[in-house]
């Protein structure tokens, strides 16, 4: 059970046909604005991780996920908050990702993710993704 002070978050490794991964820049006004992260968001009360992933990607990117699987989870402590992150591999989706939440988006080759200004909590995901073949 996650403590009340830990925020449960789902994140997506979403690939394009070229095998690149989509990352999103946190918009102005949000915690750690300007830093890059994997798309996703908070799991709300009564919602499963899968339901949160599908909702967040629909709201943030305008896509419908048709196949996804959990890859790994971790906890990370920032100075002002603790997060428990669950990374999902999105194996199939419908639609073209759009920046619907005021964020910038970019596709990055997995081998180049470590060069981006990613959130610290997402760094272990970069290593895990580097050892996997891209879906498809």
Helices and strands as residue ranges (DSSP letters): E 6-14, E 20-25, E 36-37, E 40-42, H 49-61, E 64-77, E 82-94, E 105-109, G 110-115, G 120-122, H 123-130
